[in-house]
Structures are given as C-alpha cells and as structure tokens.
C-alpha cells in the first residue's frame, strides 16, 4: 500500500509551520526582553524563516514530482 | 457564558448554509456539469500560471457558443532552419495551425510545436507531445512585462536622479516615497551584511533586483494576470546573476575558506579525512544558496496566484448566494496578504543576496579568532 502524496505534503507543512512558529515566537520573546534590538532580531528572524521556507518548498516540489 | 451564544449561532447558521450550498450538486444531471466546471477552473488556473504567446485579458463566450478573446497578439520569433517572425494571431489562441514559409506550427499547452499541414500532435504515454520543437525566442506576455518594468524603472529612477541634481539632494514628489526605501537597502541590507568597505560595488545590483522583483510581484496582483516572478525561468536568471556576482567578486579569503576551512589550526594529516567530507559540502553549498533563492521566489509567487485563483473559482463551484461573498472575502484577505508577500519576497531576495555577497567579501578579520 502506498501512502498518498498529499500526506507527505501535509507532514511538510506541519514541520515548516512548527519551525517558523518557533522562530517567530522566540523572536517575540527576545523583542519583549530587549525592545531596542528590534531591528536586528527581526532581520535574523526573517532570514531563518526564509531558509526553512526554502527547504519546505523544495520538499513540496519533491512530493509533487515523485 | 453569554459570549458563547453568538459563536453557537454562527456555527448553526454555517451548518445550515453549507447544507443548502451542497444540496444542489447532488442532483444527478448536475454531476457531469460540476465535473466539467472543476476541470475548466483547473485548466484556467494552469493557463494563467503559464507564459502565453498573446496578451489576452479575458474571453467572452458569445450567444452562438463562440469564444471572443479580448487582448492583443504578440510577435513570435522562432529559429527553425532560419529565422521566422510572425504575429501570434496566426495561432488563433491555439485553435489553428500557423503556416509560415511552408512550415506548420501549432500551440499545445502554451508551447510551439512543428506539425504537418493538418496540425497533428503525437503524444507519448505520459501525454507529452513528441513533435519537434523549434527554438522559441518569442516576445511573450512575460517578456513584455519585463520590458515594461524595465522601462518604468528606468524612467522613474532617471527622473529621480535629475530631480535630485536640480534640487540639491532634497527629495521631491515621489522621491519622498522612494528615498527611505533606497536608504533602508543601503544602510540595513548592504552595509549591515557586506560592510562599509565593499558595499558600494553591490549597491546597483541590490537596488535593481529589489525594485524589479517588487514591481513585478505587484504587477502580478493586477487584473492583467501576469505571472512573471512565478515563472521559474525568470527566477533562475535572477539567481544566476547573484551566483555569478558572488563567485566572480569573491576575495582570496572566500576561496580559502571554501577549500581550506580549518586553516592553520590543524596539521595536514588531520585535515585530510575531514576535508574528504567538508570540501564537497562547501562546493555543493555554492550552488544550493542561489538554488534556494530561485525556488523560494518562484514557489511563493506561484502558490499565491494558485490560492487567489482557487478562491475566486469557489464562486463558480458553490453556485449559491453564499459562494460570492465567501469567495470575495477570502480572496480579498489573501490579496492583502499577497501585497505584503510581494514586498517581503523582494526584501528576502535582496537580503539573502547581500548576505552571500557578504560571505564572498569576507576578509581576514576572523582569522585572529583562531
């Protein structure tokens, strides 16, 4: 029995969601602790989120093509 | 306790509404029409995501069942035993075979194939056309939009430059809107990531790529229905420029870091087993960085377009009074998010490009730490 592709896509979205959610949440904690470092934290957060997103999209394409 | 009442009411109402919304399609003769509608919507979205050889804005099905296309044709430039230039109106939106100097061409899924006089296209078992493909250099819809954006950017920023020269570096008019953005890219993207010393070399590229991607993303949200940054060829070209700039302007330390990452901290016999694994990973990394750039931009724009078009398509699937407001509300909300994403993706592309340029222009300052 083969597992449908859509299950893989769902798993990817769960993983990416958890990852980006954790980054966003911890960035907010950091901003609350040090509001003056807002700009730097936001930049670092966006880069990390973009990197995870890139991997997530690559994986989504893999499920669509396989 | 009182606050739960509206939620319950909403829940019951939504159940009732969904019951009426799904009641219609269960009739047996509506079933076939429903399936046709779904494939039609899927085909329409698929068609929208692709580049096309004519700039069609919309089409109307007339009373006699004939489709009338509103838009204008674009030039087709083919290389097939000599240059062939003709108007895309010869294809009649993929319905007719175009005859040029004794050769016949036909459109199939937005791609041009060489055929015989009657326009037969043979397919393999995966439903890919097996006909010969001429080299296609056509001015397609996407190319037109790239030209237009280039022209717009040239006129806009050329005008701003002359305005700054005339007014003694005081922004006027639309310059007041663009100056903070340009300054942000210089101070918070270029200088922060590349450093005071070398950032000037990269500024033209960073500014160009930022405004190019941003404008094209915004054009993608207009009803013209262009999807340029959601085209993998365009994002690949942009990523290749970043790749070339990173590696052609790389300093000695950048290359040393790639091929000798541990430096003098270890004797050569200790480095050897590590480098068998490390160096291939570093070399792979050179290619993975721009690859992730191109995939991210392409997939984000493509996904945004699919979501908006699908939500609009809901209107035709529901076929009841609840469909239109629901579809409108959802599409409106997603469109607002897409405006943010259009800016964010341009920012991320510029930011990560600057970060890679920063890696490429690193100088010995980290060596003292070892």
HADDOCK unambig.tbl for C-alpha pairs under 7 A between the chains (distance, minus, plus):
assign (segid A and resid 54 and name CA) (segid B and resid 292 and name CA) 5.53 0.50 0.50
assign (segid A and resid 54 and name CA) (segid B and resid 295 and name CA) 6.67 0.50 0.50
assign (segid A and resid 54 and name CA) (segid B and resid 296 and name CA) 5.08 0.50 0.50
assign (segid A and resid 57 and name CA) (segid B and resid 296 and name CA) 6.78 0.50 0.50
assign (segid A and resid 57 and name CA) (segid B and resid 299 and name CA) 6.61 0.50 0.50
assign (segid A and resid 58 and name CA) (segid B and resid 295 and name CA) 6.94 0.50 0.50
